[in-house]
Structure formats: structure tokens, C-alpha cells
């Protein structure tokens, strides 16, 4: 199942619109085309992040039901990843890219007019499946372009365009929903997707862009054999566990922060503002975090990042002042910015170059697993305790990850 393996270094801006690094060659004169495509897709998919939980709550009527629905979407995401390899063996990537963007535009637009639960569930499933598929196909284009041009891992590769796209999408989504309505946000994502389709079609057909290396073949890989070999290594087991806990936080952020802000009586533009502010460290400290890891060791920096998130969430649990809590939630982005690049770097340090591609598929299963677990943890918590107790529950998980990182990761 080479599906998720092909997503090495992709961004799962899908459910619930979480960002992992998708490398773009934005300093390469030809490869910069991919940077613009990545930014366009990031804007489109992140437009709905500030409003989706609140929108779904209007249909599902409770935070617990929203949590269960997001667990269902996580399963759809996993199925989508597992089926993508078959799709890419049968259909050319350019075809997948164009049809994916077109169907994404119309399925998102459909959310404007449907009101029944089953219709929304179908459209949402199509939407998040296509967002994942588009991320994978972009990763394939970028990978083959890099190989064809003999580009090293770090040469002209940046995540900045993706992060800027997410920042714009989050701010714009919150603003449009507060000034107009949810429907405007869905229309916005649809229009951005159509723009991306037009831009890609022009580059592919009219400009015959050399970076677009078309194919409908992918290498076969035994996913379950790779999984067994992956977990034999103790360091990979450790970073996998740390990655799962970290992604629990990212999933929490995009699911429960908008609900918390809405429950506090504020409009979705506040959600967009908080989520976008939390993105800034990923843009500002893109290179610096790697330098911190070399100067202080990945163990110390990752531990500090988890401690920062855990302590901030604990303060939010104790604080009765929503505006203070909103500011603290934005600051958690600094802690996350310390963890995100180093956990992947730690994985690579403990994986040989020849094994990187086959083990990426296993490593990235931490994403759908976390997407599934986060809402379930929320459902159990909300069944017995008020909403605000979610903060202390996830604070304890972050502090547990900090302790595990400090005691188990290599000291040099």
C-alpha cells in the first residue's frame, strides 16, 4: 500500500485541516510553480477550518456529536489514503489534479444548499478525500521534479508558501463567516479551487510547464512488511509515539478551539485570528528550529515544546478570562513550532536513506490515528465533564509527551 508512502513530506490539510510540511521549491526558477500550487490549495482548504466545527454543530446540535462526526471523517481520510495508490496506478496525475480540483469546488459549493445530515456527510466525505488526494498528487509531482533535476533534500526547498497559504485561508475564512455567513466561506473555497484548476490547466496545456512530470504508475510496496520493520527500531517507535501525541494537539486545535470560541460568545473571525496567529511561528522559525535542535539537541527542544503547550493549556483551564485564554492559545503555536520540524528530523536521523520512502508510509499513519483518537477523547470527556475540562485532559497528554521525550530520546 504505497499510498501513504507517497505522501512523504505532504501536508494533510485535510481533516481537520492540519498542516505538515509539504516541501516546495520556491527558490527554484521552474519549481516555484509548485509553491504557488501548494499555497493555493492551502488557502482553499484552510478557509473552512475556523467555521467547520461551528457549522456542523448547527446540524448535529452538540459538541459530542461534532466530535463523533470528526472521528468518522478521520476514518474516511484513512480509507482515502489507503486507496490513493490504486488511483495513481490507473489514472494519470494531471487528470487526478484537474478532476480533483473541479469536484472539490462543486462538492464544497454543495454545502451551501444542503441541510440534511446525510447529504452533508456525503459532501464532507468527498471534500476531505479530495483534499487528501490533491496533497498526495502534489507531493508526487514535487518528488519527481526534484529527482529529475537532481535536487538535494534541502536545496531550494521551503515550507513557507504552504504556511502563508494557511495563514491567509484561516484569516479570510474567519472574516468572511463573521461579516457575511458560513455559505460565503464555502463559496470562497470553491472559487479558490476553481482558480487552482485554471492555473494548473494553463501551466499544463498552454505553457507545457517542464515541472509537470506526468505518470500513472507508482512503485509497489508491502505496507504491512514495512510496518513490522519500522517498529523493530526502538528510536522509530519512540518518535512515532511522540508524533501521535503531537498530532492529538494539532487535531484538538482545529476541532475544539473554534467550538470553545463559539461557546464563549465570539464570532468565527476570532477563531480565524487565533488559528492564524498560531501559524506565525511556523513561518518565522522555519529554519531556526533546526538550529535550536543542533545547538541544544532535539530531546531538549521537543521536551520544551510539549511543556510549553501543556503549561499553557493548564493555565487556560484555570483562567476564567476568555480573551486571555484566546491569547494563550495563539502562543501555543510557538511550542508546536519547536516540535514539528524536529520530530521528522529525528525520524530521518534514525532511518537509512534507502529505507526512507518505504518507512514514510508507516510513519505518517500517526496522522489518521490521531485524527480518530482526538474526537473520541473529547466525547468521553464531554460525557462526564464540562467543555473546559478538555484543556486539562490534553494538557496532561502534552506533559506526558514531554516526560517521555525527556526520558527516552537520545541525549545527543
N, C-alpha and C positions, 0 to 999 in steps of 0.2 A: 504494500500500500504506500506508494511513493508520494501520495497526495500531500500529507503534511510535510514530508521531507522536502518537497518543492517549495514550501513556504519558509524555508530558512531565511531569516532576517526580514520576514514580511511584517506588516502591521495588521493586526487583527482589529481593524477599526469597526469591525462588525459588532456583534453582541458583546458587551453593551458599549460598543464604540470605544474600545480600549486601544491604546497605541503601543506597539512595539516598534523597534527601529526597522524601517524599510530603507535600505541604502539607496541613495540617488547619486548619480554622477553629475552633480550640478556645477562642478568646475571643469567638466569636460565639454568642449565645444559642440560635440554631437550628442553626447549623453545627457545634456541638460534638458532635452525633450522629456526624458523620464521624470526629472524633477518637477516639471510643470504638470505632468500627468498625475504624479503622486500627490501634489498639492491640491489639484482639482478634486481628486477622489476624497482626500481628507476633508476638504471643505464640505463636500456633499454629504458624507456620512456623519460628520460631526455636527451638522446643522440641527439634527433632530435629537442629539444627546441631552440637551438641557430640558427638553419637553416630553420625551417619550414616557418616562415613569408617570408624570402627572397626567398625560393624555390617557395612558392605559388605566390609570386609577379611575378616570371618569366612566370607563366601560366596566371595569372589574370591581369597583366600589370599595376596595380595601387594600392596605399595604401588603397584607399577607397574600392576597390573590395576585397582586402585581409580582411579588417575589416568585410565586409558583409559575407564573407565565414566563418569567425570565429564565427559570430553570428549564422549561420546555424549549425556549429559544436556544438555550445552550446545547441541548440535545440535537436540535436542527443544525446548529453550527458544526457539531462533531460529525454528523452524518454528511454534511456538505463537504467537510474536509476529506472524509474517507472516500467520497465518490468523485472527487475532483480529478484524481489520477485517471480514472476511466474516461472522463470527459475530454481530458487533454490528449488521450491516445486516439480518440475518434474525431475530434474537431480541431481545426487549426486555431491557433491562439488569436489571430486577428479577428476571426469570426466570433470567438468567445468574447473578446473585448467589446466588439461593436454590439452584438446582441445583448450582452450583459448590461451594458450601459443603457441601451434602449429599454429593455424590460424593467431595469431598476427604476428608470424615470417614470414609467407608466404604473408600476406597482406602488411606488411611493405616492404618486398622484391619486391612486385609488383610495388611499387612506382619507382623502378629503371628503369623499362621498359616502363611504360605508359606515354603518353604525352598529351592525350586529357583531357579536363576539367572534363567530366562526369566520366571517368574512375578514375581520381584522387579523385573526390568527393566520389565515392563509396568506394574506398580503404581507404581514410581518415576516413570515417564514421565507417567502420569496425574496423579500428585501434583504434580510440578513444573509441568506445563502448567496445571493449575487454579490453583496459587498465582500464576502469572503472570497468568492471565485475571482473577482476583479483584483483583489490583493494578490492572489496567487499568480494570476497571469502576468501582472506587472512584475512580480518577483522573477518569473521565468524570463521575461524579456530582458530585465536588468542583468540577470545571471549570464545569459548567453551573449549579451552585448559585451559584458566585462571579459568573458572568456575569449571572444573573437578579437578583442582589442588588446589582449594580454595585460589587462589592468590588474594591479595588485589589490589586496583586500582594502587597503586604506587610501589608495591613490584616487584623488578627486571624488571620494565618497563621503556623503554627508546625509544626515537625517533632518537637516534644518527645514527644508521645504515642506516635509510632511508635518513637522511640528507647527510651522507657521500656518499651514492649511487648517490644522486642527484648531489653532487659536482663533483664526478668522471664523471658522464654522461655528464654534461654541459661542463666540460673542454675537455673531449675526443671528443664530438661532434663538438665543435668549431675547435679543432686542425685538426681532420680528414677532415672536409669540406674545410679548408683553405689550407692544404697541398696536398689534393687529390681532392675530389669533393663531391657534395651532395649525389651521389649514394653510396659512401663508407659509409656515415653515416647511410643510410637506411639498408645497408648490415650489419653494426655493430649492430644495434638494433635487426635485425633478428637473428644474431648469439647469442647475449646475451639471447634472448627469448628462443632459442633452448637449450642453456646451462641450463637455468632455468627449462625447461621441463625435461631434462635429470636428473638434480639434484633432482627435485621433484619426478620423477618416481623411482629413486633409493631409496630415503627415504621411499616412499610409498610401493613399491612392494618388493624390495630386503631387505631393512633394517626393514620393518614393523614398522616404527617410531611411538612411542606411542603418540606423539603430534598431529598426523593427526587423528582427530576425524571426521569420515565421516558421512554425513547426506544429505538427500534431502528434509527435512522438515524445515519450518520456521514458527514462530508464526504469526498468522494473526493480523492485526491492522487496525483500521479505521483511515486512514491518515487525512481525512478532519475533523473528530471529534477532532483528536489530534491538528490540526491546530487552531481550534476555542478555545480550552482550552489553547493552548500555548500563544496566543495573549491576553488572558484575563489578564495575569500578566504584569504589566507595566514595570518591570525591564527586563523581557524577550523581550518585544517589543523594549526597548532601545538597548539592546546588539545585537538584530537581525539587527537593522538599522546600528549600528556601524560595524557589521560583513559584511554587504553588501558593505559599503563604503571601508572597508579594502580590500575586495576581488576585488573591482574595481581597486585598486592599483596593486594587485598581477597579475590580468589579463592584466593590462596595461604593466606591466614589461615584461611579456613573449611575448606579441604581438608587442609592439611598440619600445622597446629598441633595438631588433635586426634590425628592419626597420630603426631606427634612426642611428644606427652604419653603416648599409649598405649605407644609403643615404649620410653619411659623408665620404664615400670612403674607409672604412676599411673592412677587411676580417672577415668572421664569427668567427675566433678564438678569436677576440676581444669581440664578443657577449658572447661566452662561458666563457671567462675570467671574464667579468663584472658580468654576472649572477651567476657564481660560487663564486666569492668574496662576493656577497650579501648573499650567503648561510652561510658564516662562522659564523656570529653572532648566527644563529640558532643552530650551533654545540657548540660554545664556551659558550653561555649564556643559555643553555638549562635549567639548574637548577637555575641560578642566577636571571633570570627574575621573577620567582615565589617569590624569597626572596625580590626582589625590591617591588613587589606588597604588600607583608605583611608589609614591613617597611614604604612605602610611600603611600599606598592604590592604588588599581587598577585604580581608577579615575585619579590620577596624572600621573601614569606611561603610561597609554593608551593615555592620552592627550599629554604628551610629545612626544610619538612615532609618533602620527599624525602630531604634529607641526614640528618635525624634517623632516619628509618626505615632508610636504608642503613647508617649507622654502627652502629645497634643490632643489625641482622642480622649485621653483620661481627663484632661482639663475641660474639654468640651462637655463631657458627661457631667462634670461637677458645676459648670458655669450655667447660670440662669439667663445670660445675656446673649440673645441670638446674633446681634451684629458682631460682638466679639468673637463668637463661635464661627461666624462666616469668615472673618479674617484669619482665624486659626486654621480653618480648613484650606484656605488658599496657601498657607505656609507649608502645609504637608507636602506640597509639590517639591520643596527643597529636599526633604527626606527621600521621596521617591526618586528624585533625580540622582541621588547618590547610589541607589541600589540598581536601577535599571541597566546601565551600561556594564557595571562590574559583574553582575551575575552571569551575563552572557560571556563576558571575557573569561570568567572563572571556568565556565563550561569548556570554552575553547582551549584554555591552558591545560585542561585535563583530557583532551581529545586529540588524537593524532590527525594530521591534515587529511590523510586518506580515509579516515572514518567520519569526518565532519558531516558530510552530506547524509550518510545513512543514519547517523545518530540525531540529526536535527529533527527528523520526524518524531522520534520518541521524546526528545526534549520539549518540543512545542505542544505535547499533549497536556502540559501543565496549564495551558490556557483554557481549553474547554472544560477541563476538570474543575478549575477554579470558578469558571462561569456558572457551572452547575451547582457547586457547593455553596457559594455565597448566598444565593437566594434561599437555599434550604436552611442555612444557619439563621437567616433573617426570619423565616417562617417559624422556626422553633422558638426563637427569642420572642417574637411578637405574640406567640400563643400564650406566653406566661407573663411577659413584662411589657411596660410601655415602650414606645418607639425609641426614646433616648438611650435605653439600655443597649441598643445596638452599638453605640460608641464604645462602651466599656468592654463589650464582648470582643469587638475587633481590636481594641487596644491591647487586650490580653494576648490575642493571637500575634500581634506585632511584637510585643515584648517577648513572647515565647520564641519567635523567629530570631530576635536579637540575641537571646541567650544561646540558642542553638548555633547561630553564626559564630558567636564569640568562642564557644567551647569546642566546635567541631571543624571549622575551616582551618586551612593551613596557616601557620603563623608567619610565613614569609613568602 
